Amino acid sequence: MIKTANRIANVEEYYFSRKLAEVRTLDTPELRVINLGIGSPDQAPSSPVIDALIASAKNPAHHGYQSYKGIPAFRKAIADFYANTYNVALNTETDILPLMGSKEGIMHIAMAFLNDGEEVLIPNPGYPTYSSVANLVGAKLRPYNLREDLNWGIDIDALKKSDLSKVKLMWVNFPHMPTGRTASREELKELVDLARKHQFLIVNDNPYSLILNDSPMSILSIEGAEEVALELNSLSKSHNMAGWRLGWVAGKKEYIDAVLKVKSNMDSGMFLGLQDAATEALKNGEEWFTALNKVYAERKAVGKKLLDLLGCTYAEKQSGLFVWAKAPAHVTDVEKWIDEILYGTKVFITPGFIFGEAGRRYIRISLCCTVESLNEALTRIQKHLEAKHTEQIVVK
Ligand SMILES: Cc1ncc(COP(=O)(O)O)c(C=O)c1O
């Protein structure tokens, strides 16, 4: 048996990679699993996107390696999207690097900026990949709590009082997953100022800005951000293209060049058909987002009913593809409770502990599921709770 590298000793296989395999074993034609777990949009991209992919794939000249920096048309479409959506001017040539989804960018940025033992500020709760990647590159994790009493905001005063001298990188993610919290311009400005003062890189991971959110914002629109900030963005959620693996990182040339140094040694560019399709997707206008958000708002209303039935509490206003909710006080072990629901109803809900210690009392439901399925989940859970109630009476 060959011993694996030390760097993977503190990293586990991604939770969903393990758990969804278990969930799939429960799926039968008689009773299908209802997956309220991951944020993988179940609707199709706009039809011009599919047409662009097909047309591009039919061209025999489109199947070779592509530029490491993406085609100019895709980068131009990203720059236009940033100008129109966030009022941010990006240089098409120097400030944008297309990625195969924003997730890979988390690794590339960590590899480009973090030395062994340097500290990384990571939101707790937060997207688990930030911690795994920090472990993989040998950096030191510095989780910072998002506080429920601040409506899941960052306690910036506490951060300011702490020793930030060894911090090299701070991950922020607004609109935040899993809590759905957005940040105000003032909060982002304070964070950018902190990064400038202590000379660390601040990276906003921004894939949810156009989902159930009235004021999409980019960290790059904050004064002074260009000196210290990068932003990851993605077509996965807002354009229903999660499986296509299309995203990008934006920021100033020197930082983008550093990320390219890593990335260009790892892959050999992105299939031209995907880039043509992405260029088309970025033309989706207001009508697209209005229709998309109408669907998610309808689903959210049913999702909230389901959470009410479970006795959970939640903030009314949450952006993004999920509803984050606190489990009722009588539940002592939320992970066990979620498994009990899964095995009793075949409805899968994400337990909050996977997002960090601060998520232990919480659950997250995804809106990537039809209203019909959500209603079916509601019915199953209702029956399950009634059966449990009857069981308890009989035992007494
Ligand atoms: C906060 C956050 N960042 C990044 C990602 C990855 O997105 P992509 O599909 O662009 O890699 C996700 C996906 O769930 C996410 O929730």
The ligand as an SDF file (V2000), in Angstrom:
LIG
                    3D

 16 16  0  0  0  0  0  0  0  0999 V2000
  -20.5230   29.7680   -2.1650 C   0  0  0  0  0  0  0  0  0  0  0  0
  -20.2330   28.9550   -3.3800 C   0  0  0  0  0  0  0  0  0  0  0  0
  -19.1170   29.2060   -4.0710 N   0  0  0  0  0  0  0  0  0  0  0  0
  -18.8080   28.4960   -5.1700 C   0  0  0  0  0  0  0  0  0  0  0  0
  -19.6090   27.4810   -5.5990 C   0  0  0  0  0  0  0  0  0  0  0  0
  -19.1840   26.7090   -6.8210 C   0  0  0  0  0  0  0  0  0  0  0  0
  -19.8030   27.1680   -7.9400 O   0  0  0  0  0  0  0  0  0  0  0  0
  -19.3190   26.7410   -9.4090 P   0  0  0  0  0  0  0  0  0  0  0  0
  -20.3750   25.8540   -9.9410 O   0  0  0  0  0  0  0  0  0  0  0  0
  -19.1870   28.0320  -10.1340 O   0  0  0  0  0  0  0  0  0  0  0  0
  -18.0010   26.0530   -9.2790 O   0  0  0  0  0  0  0  0  0  0  0  0
  -20.7700   27.1670   -4.9270 C   0  0  0  0  0  0  0  0  0  0  0  0
  -21.6100   26.0430   -5.3600 C   0  0  0  0  0  0  0  0  0  0  0  0
  -22.4190   25.4950   -4.7080 O   0  0  0  0  0  0  0  0  0  0  0  0
  -21.0980   27.9310   -3.7740 C   0  0  0  0  0  0  0  0  0  0  0  0
  -22.2050   27.6800   -3.0740 O   0  0  0  0  0  0  0  0  0  0  0  0
  1  2  1  0
  2  3  1  0
  2 15  2  0
  3  4  2  0
  4  5  1  0
  5  6  1  0
  5 12  2  0
  6  7  1  0
  7  8  1  0
  8  9  2  0
  8 10  1  0
  8 11  1  0
 12 13  1  0
 12 15  1  0
 13 14  2  0
 15 16  1  0
M  END
$$$$
